[in-house]
Amino acid sequence: MKVSALKVEFFIFGRYGSLLIALVLLMLLQPTVDTTVGKYLLEVMFIVTLLSGLRAVGVKKGLFSFEVVLLAISLALSIAGTIPGYEVLFFVGVAGRTLFMVIVTLTILFDLFRSQKVSGDSLAGAVCIYLMIALIWGHLFLLVEFMIPGSFSFTHGDKAMAIWLSKEFYPFYYFSLITMTTVGFGDMLPLTTMARTLTTLEAIVGQVYLTILVARLVGMYLLHQQNSKE
């Protein structure tokens, strides 16, 4: 009983457990984006997710310091960019947050592949990477839309202004998730070359990651079983 409780506690409060919980809550809370309270709640939840990401790089002091500065500047620019006429600052802030998440994701990935055994924390880290890929690409789609307006079918007409001025990220996040999972309902389409290229890359990265991840986890498990027998 103690062993089981220890595993649960390690999974939740391990290095990646808190980030996984934040990512799942961020995804589950998406329906509330249509309400004013929901928008603020999601913004807070997103910041909590980013702060949880700091824990993933916390063991590397130099990288941790850089990530703290990068996150602080990115959030400040994103807030300043909500002022009419300062949209460029919002663009730079989103780009900074994207870089922050890329570094966090790569850090977890490298640690996962250096690990020699499958643990609750390593499984949490593996799922975190998958969900972080969706977040990263959602931000990339948002940046593409800023640079090339009308890059997606759901940003045309009156919706284009509503999405950008209200800084709605979640349609892009939804599009990112259905692209990465290769569901492709057809309700949202990339229309420009840049958008289509990014969409294709995400579909490839998502599938390749799952293939490599399964192979790696199976290899780690077999190695652990072999060492246990010896």
SVG drawing of the C-alpha trace seen along z (x, -y; Angstrom):
<svg xmlns="http://www.w3.org/2000/svg" viewBox="-20 -53 44 66">
<polyline fill="none" stroke="black" stroke-width="0.4" points="0.0,0.0 2.8,-2.4 4.5,-1.6 1.3,-2.4 0.8,-5.6 4.4,-6.6 4.0,-6.0 0.9,-8.2 2.5,-10.9 5.7,-10.8 3.5,-11.0 1.6,-14.0 4.4,-15.9 7.3,-14.7 9.3,-16.9 6.8,-16.7 3.6,-15.8 2.6,-19.3 3.2,-20.4 1.0,-17.5 -1.8,-18.4 -1.6,-22.1 -1.7,-21.0 -4.7,-18.7 -6.6,-21.4 -5.7,-24.0 -7.2,-21.6 -10.3,-20.8 -11.1,-24.4 -11.3,-25.4 -15.1,-25.4 -15.1,-28.3 -13.3,-30.6 -16.7,-31.9 -17.3,-33.6 -15.6,-36.6 -14.7,-34.8 -13.5,-31.8 -11.1,-33.9 -9.4,-35.3 -9.4,-31.8 -7.7,-30.4 -5.2,-33.2 -4.3,-32.4 -4.2,-28.7 -1.9,-29.3 0.5,-31.3 0.4,-28.5 1.3,-26.0 4.3,-28.1 5.4,-28.4 5.1,-24.6 7.3,-24.4 10.1,-26.1 10.2,-23.1 11.2,-20.9 14.4,-22.9 15.0,-23.7 17.8,-21.2 19.9,-23.2 20.7,-26.5 22.0,-28.4 19.1,-27.3 16.6,-28.0 17.8,-31.6 17.5,-32.2 14.0,-30.7 12.9,-32.9 14.1,-36.0 12.6,-34.9 9.2,-34.1 9.1,-37.4 9.9,-39.5 7.5,-37.5 4.6,-37.9 5.3,-41.6 5.3,-42.1 2.2,-40.1 0.3,-42.3 1.7,-45.5 0.6,-44.2 -3.0,-44.2 -3.0,-48.0 -4.4,-49.1 -1.6,-50.1 1.0,-47.9 0.2,-44.6 3.8,-44.1 4.7,-43.8 2.1,-41.1 3.7,-39.3 7.1,-39.4 5.7,-38.3 4.0,-35.3 7.3,-34.4 9.1,-34.6 6.6,-32.3 7.0,-29.9 10.7,-29.8 10.3,-29.2 8.0,-26.2 10.4,-24.8 13.3,-24.9 11.1,-23.2 10.0,-20.5 13.5,-19.7 14.8,-19.6 12.1,-17.0 12.8,-15.1 16.5,-14.9 16.0,-13.8 13.5,-11.2 15.9,-9.6 18.7,-9.7 16.6,-7.8 17.3,-4.1 14.0,-3.1 10.3,-3.7 8.9,-5.6 5.7,-7.6 7.6,-10.8 9.0,-9.7 5.6,-8.7 4.2,-12.1 7.1,-13.8 6.3,-11.8 2.7,-12.9 3.8,-16.5 6.0,-16.6 3.0,-15.5 0.7,-18.2 3.5,-20.8 3.9,-20.1 0.3,-21.0 0.7,-24.2 3.9,-25.2 2.3,-24.7 -0.8,-26.6 1.4,-29.6 3.2,-29.2 -0.2,-29.2 -1.1,-32.4 2.2,-34.0 1.6,-33.0 -1.8,-34.5 -0.3,-37.8 2.3,-37.9 -0.1,-36.7 -3.7,-37.5 -6.3,-35.0 -3.9,-32.1 -6.7,-29.9 -10.3,-29.3 -11.5,-30.2 -9.9,-33.6 -11.8,-35.1 -14.5,-37.7 -15.7,-39.2 -14.0,-36.4 -10.6,-37.6 -10.9,-40.8 -12.6,-39.1 -9.9,-36.4 -7.0,-38.8 -8.2,-41.8 -9.4,-39.6 -6.2,-37.6 -8.1,-34.3 -5.5,-31.6 -7.8,-28.6 -9.1,-28.2 -5.5,-27.7 -4.9,-25.3 -7.9,-23.3 -6.7,-23.3 -3.2,-22.2 -4.6,-19.3 -6.8,-17.9 -3.8,-18.3 -1.3,-16.5 -3.7,-13.6 -4.4,-13.5 -8.2,-13.7 -8.7,-16.4 -12.5,-17.1 -12.3,-19.5 -13.9,-22.4 -10.6,-24.3 -8.2,-24.5 -4.8,-26.1 -5.0,-28.4 -1.5,-29.8 1.8,-28.0 3.3,-28.9 0.2,-27.6 0.1,-24.4 3.8,-23.8 3.5,-24.2 0.4,-22.0 2.2,-19.2 5.2,-19.5 3.1,-19.2 1.3,-16.1 4.7,-14.4 6.3,-15.5 3.3,-14.2 3.3,-10.8 7.1,-10.4 7.2,-11.3 4.6,-8.7 6.5,-6.0 9.9,-6.8 8.3,-7.2 6.7,-3.8 10.0,-2.2 11.9,-4.0 9.6,-3.2 9.5,0.5 13.3,0.5 13.6,-1.1 11.1,1.5 12.9,4.5 16.3,3.1 14.8,2.6 13.4,6.2 16.7,7.6 18.6,5.7 16.1,6.9 16.7,10.5 20.4,10.1"/>
</svg>
